[in-house]
Amino acid sequence: MTIELETDPSSYRHWQLSVDGPVATLAMRVTPEAGLRDDYQLKLNSYDLGVDIELHDAVQRLRFEHPEVKAVVITGGLDKVFCSGANIQMLATSTHADKVNFCKFTNETRNAIEDATTHSGQTWIAAVNGTAAGGGYELALACDEILLVDDRASAVSLPEVPLLAVLPGTGGLTRLVDKRHVRRDRADVFATRTEGIKGRQAVDWGLVDAVVPRSRFDEHVRERAQARAAESDRPDRGPGVILSPLAADADNDGLRYGSVSVAIDRGLGAAFVTVRAPTGREPSHATDLLEAGASAWVLSVVRELDDAVLRLRLDEPEVGTWVLRTAGDPVLVAAAEEVLAPTPPEHWLAREVRLHWSRTLKRLDLSARTLVALVEPGSCFAGVLAELVLAADRSFMFDGTLPDSDLPAPQLRLTPANDGWFPAANGLSRLATRFWGDPEGLEAARARVGKDLVAADAADAGLVTFTPDEIDWDDEVRLALAERAAFSPDALTGLEANLRFVGPETMETKIFGRLSAWQNWIFQRPNAVGAEGALRRFGTGSRPSYDRERT
C-alpha cells in the first residue's frame, strides 16, 4: 500500500489547529473510521501512521508558516480523553515492517517537537485533559511541560509491558529517566502498572509538572502558554513561509522532484538518489530567503529529500541500498548554504531551514538502508551536500576524468557547515563522528575546509573510502552493490546501526540504537505477536500464553 504523505490543515481528519497570536492550540480529535486501513477503528483518540503524518505536517507548518507562534498547546479534543495511544488492532494486524516504520516515524515526529522547543523558541505544552495511556503519554513526554487535569480519574500510564508484551515504542522509557529524570525504581513501577498514576503522586514522581482542577484547567494552561511565549525570541508577527505541495512524479521506476530524483534498480535492490545543485543565484540574506520562501533551493531541496527518504522507507522495503549522488556546480551549493550560517543575530527562517536539514540528515542516518555515496565527474558534494558523503556507510570517489568528456575531475569541498551546523543523533557533527577518537585526523580534515579536494586529497584526509580510476570504477561499484544485495538484510541493519552511533550516547541514540532495536526484536517474538501472544489476545478476554524462557 502506498502511503500518502502530503496533507495540510484544511485536509486534516484527526487534528484541529488554531492560532491566537503567540499561542497555537493543536487539538487531537481522531476520526475513528479514518484509519489507513479498514480493519480497525481509531477509538478513544488512538492513532495510526495517518494520524502521525498529520501531526508531522502540523509541526512543520507551525515552524515555517507561523513565525509568530511561540508556544504550542497540544490537548485532547474528546471529553476526558487526551490520547489512548497507538491503536492495538492496527499494531496486531500490521506487518513487521509496518510496525517498525510506524514506531520510527512517530519517534522522529516527537523528536521534532522537542527540537522546536529546544532550538526554535516554540515551546510545546501538553494539556492532558483526560486519559493519557501508552503512546498518548509518550506524546505528552515529547512536550516541555505536562499539565494534568485533576479530576480523580485522569491518569498517565505506560501499560505496554503488562498488557501487550511490548515496549513503549516511541521513546517512553528513555524520556522517563533521561528527560524527566524519574527515579529508576519508580519508572519500573510506573511502566508495569496498567492503571497508571494520577493526581499529586504523578507530580511527586516527576511524571507531570502540575495537576490542576478541571474548573481552573483551561485558565492555567493559558497562563503557562503565555508565560512560555514571553521567553521566546521568535518574531511577534509574520509573514511566514507557505509550505506549498511538493510536485512529486512517482511511478514504479522511481520519483522525480524539482531538484531530487530517485531511480530504482529492482534487480540490484538499489535506489539511486540524485540531488541537484541550484542553477543560478540564490538568496544571500535572510530577507531575500524570506521573499523566496519555499522556492529557495536550500528549503525546496531539503523538503524533497525528506519526502523521498520517507517514501523509500514506507513504500520500498525491499530496496535495501540507497546510492547517493549529486549533480551540478559545487560553487553554487557552497554559495547557497551561506544564508544558513548560525551567525547572530540570527533570522528565524534561516534557523528553521538549517534545523530542517538537521532533521532530514538524521532521518537519513536512522534509515535501515545501506548508504553508498558516489563522487563522480559532474557531482557537487560541497558543504551541506558533502554531508551525504559523511553519512554514507562507504563512499567511492572517481580518480581522474572520463574519456571523451569535458567534465573536470570530481572534487569534494568541506565548508564550515560540515563542522557543526547539522549535528547527528549523537550530538556531534558527522565530521567529528568520522574521526571519533582521532583528534589529529579531525584537525587535519578541518584544515582542508574551503579547499577543493580531488580523489587523492580526499583519500589522504580520510574523507572517502575508495578512489577507483576509469579502469576500475564500474567494476568496483557494481561488485560492491551486488555484494550488499547478497547479504542478509537483518544482519546489515544491525551492522549499520551499530556503526553509525559512534561516540557519546544521547537520548536520541538511546531511543533509536537501543530502544528501537529491542522493540524490533520484541515485535518478532511469539510472546507479543504469536497466535497466543499479548497483541493478538488483547481485547478478546483470553489471557496470553508466554514462553517463560529468558534469552
Steps between C-alpha positions, in 0.01 A plus 500: 500500500637843402492742794386855418731744679363828365236676708412845638281638781196529272522124437568382855263228618645459847634838619363851541756781480419851622728799547438787741791743486810342654318182608380218276274216613511159339202292608498125435157386389559174315234387253450130585414381149785695330786259561745408226336158478139392548566207738510716814337810648694778671287520813579712808752718317720204417724555202665339200761626255244720325434692823872556547550610139257783574681579826833510316348740247366724777840513671666608175237760414504656846874551470500643146158651438448652846815678619285691748407181686722470806313232695293203385241331720416144403187359658222248455193597301281236664338528841725356772734343241842631405627202301482126562811425295572295192201301378544140618303337220709692248822375659375143536414471131791698352800340337826508691641764265193719548530475879866601495452783250205628703704512822797664326290772337311578820832526686634741241184712523533520878867590459390783270269629774793499744720666239246782462504561875879479536615685190211693339357694792167322449424326830257207500271447801281194553161581647399150605126538540427132561639152442858493370600138451797346321581700189266770628721560801805471275359786293475704819857401590623664180371834632698725731221526757226254590188634673257233621138563587424405860157338485568185707481289180754624247834323516817457297624150428736286294319163506674335203707251699219349713224522239671449164840338570672780306680822595384863496613529139541874457769561757289486814748313719794714393314828547386395848850461636714717270271796441270515801752337735246266655676280752580160350306293756196724463524477122500120533185511714330747267576299184346186649189656654216475249276755672770767500548781750292812555472810714766612746697177470554565129655837590706360788646229278583749224258349249323835448582859597169599654149373571221754476130472589275482197335829599835684457664277242446710186598820682820344634593365156459850351715651773780250447486539120519879527788477747699269274421714195648801678836319517523445123723684253265437207356808327173652615346483154541345157513452216591134501586263217217298349605138454348446157430142384798309364471419132604134514467286190499137617483171313640149532841617381548772757426859602566835340487840668648835402851443642485138619442185301493131592560222248430146625693197374286215633735230377778652707270600786637853484361853475722760335421832669631806315498848656555788257667830576326834449527629148544868574535763767324418826406723796806628685316681781219388728262764364556364149449147632167605650393657172597188302318279750449135415651552154847572644728207418621449859141444612345332196777242462494392866121461488536284190779290650303449822192390305707264284658335805158442659347364178789258453473388861125443497435388142820319397607267785683262263720775356779457752776723361476873440768637269554872562607716205507871423514704180581862430735779599653465849573873506126572482430252781759661730364846420137398559565357845667814634161650584460226763813591697422512875634855539323723753271679477335203334190524285225258600459360146871431445498313829193298405642396164828394661308300762293338224826386339612359836181301542510370143863390522419326828211324327748382240737376773216317673369324191564124496661509157856474374624846398761522223629834366638531147719808440517510120592754232221756490413455868471782756576354842570832669395625841154379593508243216839374624302384803368222275853365460563526873170321571574212261605156619762506227591740222665478159673800340598490134872561450557704185282592207277310260619443142314699236356729768572863583397450863786569742615249759249491789574702809385482861476829688450530874362829632427628851159333463666159540646590838191535715206653314323165468567283807419131482301308763814463712530878531816512288553618146537220245857618450578459871315167500717378211816576699374397845804419713734647236543870587798536266296365210217737585730802510660394171155482341404838645816648348359410159173692547444727202736308271404306189622146558557260213495126564856470630451795736167370632646153557802648677264696726301185580181642351422224247536121502621409150633696201480281187613640166331469162618140456364370830206730580213312339614159625570610858170683540300220336663229713450700820129549431451137393681378811279713723188359334624147574532550876227442759298823534451426872874471560564816299244697700673399823847565357419845368313617808786393726761680291303821448450574871861591572612688811292638785156363576212746494128467552460466124760226462342314789158522340612388156805287574375326813126533546411461133731201465335323792152593380590366154600168658194484728269564203617168355461291816195273549447638851388822331388417146441124500152350472483483880710814557388807688443721195278238339312414822443862612130576524390140444451409865767228471830529679819479295718191518866580560816302436662555841857444387715813517757542225 
